[in-house]
Amino acid sequence: MRPRKYLWALCLSLVYANPSPGIDEPENANHIFNGIQSTLRHYEMAINPYGMAFHLATVQKGTRFYHGTSKPEPVIGVEWLAFTPDKSLRYARESNWNAKRDIQQPLNIPRAGYLHTYAAAKDLRLLYIDGHSAGLGGHMEAQDRILFNDTIANPPPRPHSPVNAGPHENERVFQTCRMVKEEWGGRIDGIVRTENDFEIILCDFGRDLDVVKITQTNANGGEPRRPARGDCCSIATKYNQLLGHKVHLDFDHFVTAFGYGLDLFPGGSDHPVLDNIPTELLEPVRRDINTMVNTLEPPVGAFDWQAVADMIVFRYSDDLLNFAAGGFTSVESLRDSIEVLMEVFIDYRDFGAKDEIVKLCQGEFIPTSAPVESVGGRVVSSISKKVCSTLASGLLDDMDLKDTVDSFKQLVEYLNWTTWKAE
């Protein structure tokens, strides 16, 4: 049985009055951390759809992508590119069905759609917009207000539509490729976004892709079966953990609207919004995106802060929720449970060394060689420290049961991890 040292530990803890080591908590660290942990994951981004961050991304040469269309010829210019064949096949079938329903076509004459399979002809350099940035409503606010500088709401007439989409989406495509050419000097090839699937707006198919295969879909397949919600979730689940092998993000150097002192939660809003912020206050964010694109190299070999965030969430999620729920008969019984979780960080020759416990706990999943002064490093380190500090305080500080449980309730409310959301 482990020694019960709470009383003298409280006395010893008074000696360690210096602040816990580590990095000060950045502004909105909890929201940025959740953005890092949710990136390129359908379920997590469905919970946190209001993306505010912009990352440089790379896709390795030879990676396969898909495009569905009514045309058998390879795409030459700008178009959409999907990560999975399912979505593209659906578009190809829908183009087939729409063609058959066209009133100018004779009845009962089948028209085939085509599934294009491409491979990246080089390492693609992209700009990733987090959240459900290809969704509707406020999910697209960050790109429309920041990246495209409020030019999407009333797009001017264009002589030619590069893609088969509505006027606002066509304007986003136009502005993307205009910025690629005029503002970023061709340093990136397009942007990555998320809706039901992950997609790329690629500005030059002919240059950046090799044709692998163009196949004809079933001309007699009838009206396409639209997948039920469960089907979409199943597809998403299959590909969620694979996307990390296709897209590499820079979590060390990225731009997030959470870091500019903006009023992103007006009136206690449950999610971040930008519609209340004057465009001139968003200019520093635009400037830093342009600087990032124009000065930084592709994130080949960038440190994976998402993996560290995952380990923190998966290690502590269940226990933190349990501590916040209460249900303990005494503060001693709660401390017993905390001690089991924290035992690996405790030197029982000096049980009350709170700062050392926090330091060891904070660095458990962070390699000593990790770039902790980077954006991702500062955020993940600060959240790790906050979790560990709350645990150490619950174990060692002179609090009663209610105050200890309340400290965990406040932590859970602040962290707001996706693992605590009802499925």
C-alpha positions in Angstrom: 0.0 0.0 0.0 1.4 3.4 -0.9 2.2 5.7 2.0 -0.4 8.3 3.0 1.6 11.5 3.0 -1.1 14.2 2.4 -0.7 16.1 5.6 3.1 16.6 5.6 3.0 17.0 1.8 0.8 20.1 2.2 3.5 21.5 4.4 6.3 20.7 2.0 4.4 22.1 -0.9 4.6 25.6 0.7 8.4 25.5 0.1 7.9 25.2 -3.6 6.5 28.6 -4.2 8.1 29.3 -7.6 5.8 29.2 -10.6 5.6 25.8 -12.4 8.2 25.5 -15.2 7.1 25.7 -18.8 5.7 28.1 -21.3 3.0 30.8 -20.4 -0.4 30.0 -21.7 -1.0 31.6 -25.1 -4.3 33.4 -25.8 -7.1 31.0 -26.6 -4.8 28.1 -26.1 -7.7 25.7 -25.5 -9.3 26.6 -28.9 -6.1 26.4 -30.8 -5.3 23.0 -29.1 -8.7 21.6 -30.1 -8.0 22.9 -33.7 -4.7 21.0 -33.8 -6.3 17.8 -32.4 -9.3 18.0 -34.7 -7.4 18.8 -37.9 -8.1 16.5 -40.9 -10.6 14.4 -38.9 -14.3 14.3 -39.9 -15.8 13.6 -36.5 -13.7 16.1 -34.6 -14.3 18.8 -37.1 -18.0 18.1 -37.1 -17.9 19.1 -33.4 -15.5 22.1 -34.0 -16.5 23.1 -37.5 -15.7 26.8 -37.2 -12.0 26.8 -38.3 -9.8 29.8 -37.7 -6.4 28.5 -38.7 -4.4 28.4 -41.9 -1.5 25.9 -42.3 1.0 25.2 -45.0 0.5 21.6 -46.3 2.3 19.2 -48.6 1.1 16.1 -50.5 3.8 13.8 -51.7 4.5 13.1 -55.3 2.6 10.0 -56.6 -0.3 10.4 -54.2 -3.6 9.4 -55.9 -6.6 11.6 -56.1 -10.0 11.4 -57.8 -12.4 13.6 -59.9 -15.9 12.8 -61.1 -17.3 14.4 -64.3 -19.4 13.9 -67.4 -16.3 14.4 -69.6 -13.8 11.7 -70.6 -11.0 14.1 -71.4 -8.4 14.9 -68.7 -8.8 18.2 -66.9 -6.3 20.8 -67.9 -6.9 23.9 -65.7 -8.5 24.5 -62.4 -10.9 22.0 -60.8 -11.8 20.1 -57.6 -9.8 17.1 -56.5 -11.0 14.5 -54.0 -9.0 12.4 -51.6 -11.4 9.4 -51.9 -13.0 7.7 -54.9 -16.4 7.5 -53.2 -17.3 11.2 -53.5 -15.9 11.5 -57.0 -17.7 8.4 -58.2 -20.9 9.9 -56.8 -20.4 13.1 -58.8 -19.7 11.1 -61.9 -22.9 9.2 -61.4 -24.9 12.3 -60.7 -23.6 13.9 -63.9 -24.8 10.8 -65.7 -28.2 11.1 -64.1 -28.5 14.8 -64.7 -27.6 14.3 -68.3 -30.3 11.7 -68.7 -32.9 14.0 -67.2 -32.0 17.0 -69.4 -35.1 17.9 -71.3 -33.1 18.6 -74.4 -32.0 14.9 -74.5 -34.1 12.1 -76.0 -35.7 10.0 -73.3 -34.2 6.7 -72.3 -30.8 7.3 -73.9 -28.1 6.4 -71.3 -25.2 8.9 -70.8 -22.1 7.8 -69.0 -20.2 9.7 -66.4 -16.4 9.3 -65.8 -14.2 8.7 -62.8 -10.8 10.3 -63.3 -7.9 8.9 -61.2 -4.8 11.2 -61.0 -1.4 11.0 -59.3 0.5 14.1 -58.0 3.2 14.8 -60.6 5.3 16.5 -57.9 5.1 17.3 -54.2 2.0 19.5 -54.0 2.4 22.6 -51.9 -1.0 23.7 -50.5 -2.7 26.0 -48.0 -5.0 24.1 -45.6 -8.0 25.9 -44.1 -9.2 24.1 -40.9 -12.7 23.4 -39.8 -15.5 22.6 -42.2 -14.2 25.1 -44.6 -16.1 23.7 -47.6 -19.3 23.7 -45.7 -22.1 26.3 -45.7 -22.8 29.3 -43.4 -20.4 30.4 -40.8 -18.1 27.5 -41.5 -16.7 29.4 -44.5 -16.3 32.7 -42.6 -12.6 32.5 -42.0 -11.7 32.0 -45.7 -14.3 34.5 -47.0 -13.5 37.3 -44.5 -9.8 36.8 -44.0 -8.3 35.0 -47.0 -10.6 36.5 -49.6 -11.0 39.9 -47.9 -14.8 40.1 -48.1 -15.0 39.7 -51.9 -17.2 36.6 -52.0 -20.6 38.0 -51.0 -21.1 40.0 -54.2 -18.9 38.4 -56.8 -18.6 40.3 -60.1 -19.6 38.5 -63.3 -16.9 36.3 -64.7 -16.6 35.5 -68.4 -16.0 31.9 -67.8 -16.8 29.6 -64.9 -13.9 27.2 -64.2 -15.9 24.7 -62.3 -19.5 23.5 -62.1 -20.6 25.2 -58.9 -22.6 28.1 -57.7 -21.4 31.7 -58.1 -20.0 32.0 -54.6 -18.0 28.8 -54.9 -16.8 29.8 -58.4 -15.6 33.1 -56.9 -13.7 31.3 -54.2 -12.0 29.2 -56.9 -11.3 32.3 -59.0 -9.8 34.2 -56.0 -7.8 31.2 -54.9 -6.0 30.8 -58.2 -5.7 34.6 -58.6 -3.9 34.8 -55.2 -1.7 31.8 -56.1 -0.5 33.7 -59.1 -0.5 37.3 -58.1 0.1 37.4 -54.4 2.0 34.2 -53.7 4.1 34.0 -56.9 3.1 30.4 -57.6 4.6 29.2 -54.3 1.5 27.1 -53.6 -0.6 25.0 -56.0 -4.0 25.4 -54.4 -6.0 25.0 -51.1 -7.2 22.1 -49.0 -10.7 22.2 -47.5 -13.2 19.9 -45.7 -16.9 19.2 -46.0 -18.2 15.6 -46.3 -14.8 14.7 -47.7 -11.4 16.4 -47.9 -10.9 18.2 -51.2 -8.3 20.3 -53.0 -8.9 23.3 -55.3 -6.0 22.8 -57.7 -5.2 25.5 -60.1 -3.4 23.6 -62.8 -4.4 19.9 -63.3 -2.3 19.6 -66.5 0.9 20.7 -64.8 0.5 19.1 -61.3 -1.1 15.8 -62.0 -0.5 12.7 -64.1 -3.4 10.7 -65.4 -3.6 7.2 -64.0 -6.9 6.1 -65.4 -10.2 7.4 -66.7 -13.0 4.9 -66.3 -16.6 5.1 -67.5 -19.3 4.7 -64.9 -22.4 2.5 -65.3 -24.5 4.2 -67.9 -27.5 2.1 -66.9 -27.2 2.7 -63.2 -30.2 4.9 -62.9 -30.5 7.7 -60.4 -27.6 7.6 -58.0 -28.3 6.4 -54.5 -27.5 9.3 -52.1 -25.7 7.8 -49.1 -27.5 7.9 -45.8 -25.8 9.6 -42.9 -24.5 6.4 -41.6 -22.8 5.7 -45.0 -21.0 9.0 -44.9 -19.9 8.5 -41.4 -18.6 5.0 -42.3 -16.6 6.3 -45.2 -15.2 9.1 -43.1 -14.2 6.7 -40.4 -12.3 4.6 -42.9 -10.3 7.5 -44.2 -9.8 9.6 -41.1 -6.7 7.9 -39.9 -5.3 7.5 -43.4 -5.3 11.2 -44.3 -2.2 11.8 -42.1 -0.3 9.7 -44.6 -1.5 11.9 -47.5 -1.4 15.4 -46.1 1.5 16.8 -44.0 0.7 20.0 -42.1 3.0 22.5 -40.5 1.9 22.7 -36.8 5.0 24.7 -35.8 4.3 27.8 -37.9 0.7 28.5 -38.8 -1.7 31.5 -38.6 -4.8 31.4 -36.4 -7.3 34.2 -35.8 -7.4 33.1 -32.2 -4.0 34.8 -31.6 -4.9 38.4 -32.5 -6.9 39.7 -29.6 -10.1 39.6 -31.6 -13.6 39.4 -30.1 -14.4 36.0 -31.5 -17.1 35.1 -29.0 -19.3 38.2 -28.8 -22.1 38.0 -26.3 -20.8 34.7 -25.0 -21.2 32.9 -28.4 -20.8 29.2 -28.3 -18.6 29.2 -31.4 -16.1 31.7 -32.9 -17.6 34.2 -35.3 -16.0 36.9 -37.5 -19.1 38.7 -38.8 -18.9 41.4 -36.1 -15.2 42.3 -36.7 -14.3 45.2 -39.0 -12.2 44.2 -42.0 -9.3 46.4 -41.0 -8.9 44.4 -37.8 -8.5 41.3 -39.9 -5.7 42.8 -41.9 -2.9 41.6 -39.6 -4.2 38.0 -40.1 -4.1 38.4 -43.9 -0.7 39.9 -43.8 0.7 37.0 -41.7 -0.9 34.4 -44.0 0.8 36.1 -47.0 4.1 36.2 -45.1 3.8 32.5 -44.2 3.1 31.5 -47.8 5.8 33.7 -49.3 8.6 32.9 -46.9 8.3 29.5 -45.4 9.3 26.2 -47.0 7.0 23.2 -47.3 6.5 21.4 -44.0 8.5 18.3 -44.9 9.5 16.7 -41.6 7.6 19.2 -39.5 7.1 18.1 -35.9 3.7 16.4 -35.4 2.1 18.3 -32.6 -1.2 16.6 -33.4 0.2 13.3 -32.3 1.3 14.8 -29.0 -2.2 16.4 -28.5 -3.8 13.0 -29.2 -1.7 11.3 -26.5 -2.6 14.0 -24.0 -6.3 13.7 -24.7 -6.4 9.9 -24.8 -4.4 9.6 -21.5 -6.4 12.1 -19.4 -9.8 12.4 -21.0 -11.7 9.7 -19.1 -10.1 10.5 -15.8 -10.7 14.2 -15.9 -14.3 13.6 -16.8 -14.6 11.2 -13.9 -13.0 13.6 -11.4 -15.3 16.4 -12.6 -18.4 14.2 -12.2 -17.7 13.9 -8.5 -19.3 10.8 -6.9 -16.5 10.5 -4.4 -17.3 9.9 -0.7 -14.4 12.1 0.5 -11.6 14.2 -0.7 -9.2 11.4 0.4 -10.9 8.9 -2.0 -10.6 11.4 -4.8 -6.9 12.0 -4.0 -6.3 8.3 -4.0 -7.6 8.1 -7.6 -5.5 11.1 -8.6 -2.4 9.5 -7.1 -2.9 6.4 -9.1 -2.9 8.5 -12.3 0.1 10.7 -11.2 2.2 8.1 -9.4 4.7 7.8 -12.3 5.6 11.5 -11.7 6.0 11.3 -8.0 9.3 10.8 -6.2 8.1 9.4 -2.8 11.3 10.7 -1.1 9.9 14.2 -1.8 6.1 13.6 -2.2 5.2 17.3 -2.0 7.5 18.5 -4.8 4.6 19.9 -6.8 6.6 21.9 -9.3 8.7 18.8 -10.2 5.6 16.6 -10.5 4.0 19.2 -12.9 7.2 19.4 -14.9 7.5 15.7 -15.4 3.8 15.3 -16.1 3.8 18.2 -18.6 6.7 16.8 -20.6 5.5 13.1 -20.6 4.6 13.1 -24.3 6.8 16.0 -25.5 10.2 14.9 -26.8 13.1 16.9 -25.4 14.1 17.8 -29.0 10.6 19.1 -29.9 10.4 22.8 -31.0 8.4 24.0 -27.9 8.8 27.7 -28.8 6.8 27.2 -32.0 3.1 28.0 -32.3 2.1 24.4 -31.9 4.7 23.8 -29.2 3.6 26.7 -27.0 -0.1 25.7 -27.3 0.3 22.0 -26.6 2.8 22.6 -23.8 0.5 25.1 -22.1 -2.5 22.8 -22.2 -0.4 19.9 -20.9 0.8 22.1 -18.1 -2.7 23.2 -17.2 -3.9 19.6 -17.0 -1.0 18.5 -14.9 -1.2 21.6 -12.6 -4.9 20.9 -11.9 -4.1 17.2 -11.2 -1.2 18.1 -8.9 -3.3 20.7 -7.1 -6.1 18.2 -6.6 -3.6 15.8 -5.0 -1.6 18.2 -2.9 -3.4 21.5 -2.2 -5.5 22.1 0.9 -8.9 21.9 -0.7 -12.1 20.2 0.4 -14.0 17.8 -1.8 -16.3 20.4 -3.4 -13.5 22.7 -4.3 -11.4 19.9 -5.7 -14.2 18.6 -7.9 -15.0 22.2 -8.9 -11.5 22.6 -10.1 -11.9 19.7 -12.4 -15.3 20.9 -13.6 -13.7 24.2 -14.6 -10.9 22.4 -16.4 -13.2 20.2 -18.4 -15.4 23.2 -19.3 -12.3 25.1 -20.4 -10.7 22.2 -22.4 -13.9 21.2 -24.1 -12.3 18.1 -25.7 -14.2 16.3 -28.5 -14.0 13.0 -26.6 -16.6 14.4 -24.1 -19.2 15.1 -26.8 -22.2 12.8 -27.3 -21.9 10.8 -30.4 
